[in-house]
């Protein structure tokens, strides 16, 4: 999702599908279609999408760096933000478990 551009979202909202570049084996370009539930979600969030379309150039990335809006957001930045939130949640739980983004990755989260 990090390399997602505004024009791809515009197609998703208008046509109900999005062209994505696959990083794994298979065709380089792939169309992903919205399900019935996905179409309803997009319709319900129409104002949010219109706000993005109004504020951003079609060739801009949707997820950008806070200090430089022309730069793509890095995976490390997302990990850091997720860990801040999970740390706050951990403090609210009685046993104060150490929950991090890695907890979700290894499946340990189901035990927590």
Secondary structure as GFF3:
##gff-version 3
##sequence-region A 1 112
A	DSSP	alpha_helix	6	15	.	.	.	ID=ss1
A	DSSP	beta_strand	17	21	.	.	.	ID=ss2
A	DSSP	beta_strand	29	33	.	.	.	ID=ss3
A	DSSP	alpha_helix	36	44	.	.	.	ID=ss4
A	DSSP	alpha_helix	46	55	.	.	.	ID=ss5
A	DSSP	alpha_helix	75	92	.	.	.	ID=ss6
A	DSSP	alpha_helix	101	105	.	.	.	ID=ss7
A	DSSP	three_ten_helix	108	110	.	.	.	ID=ss8
###
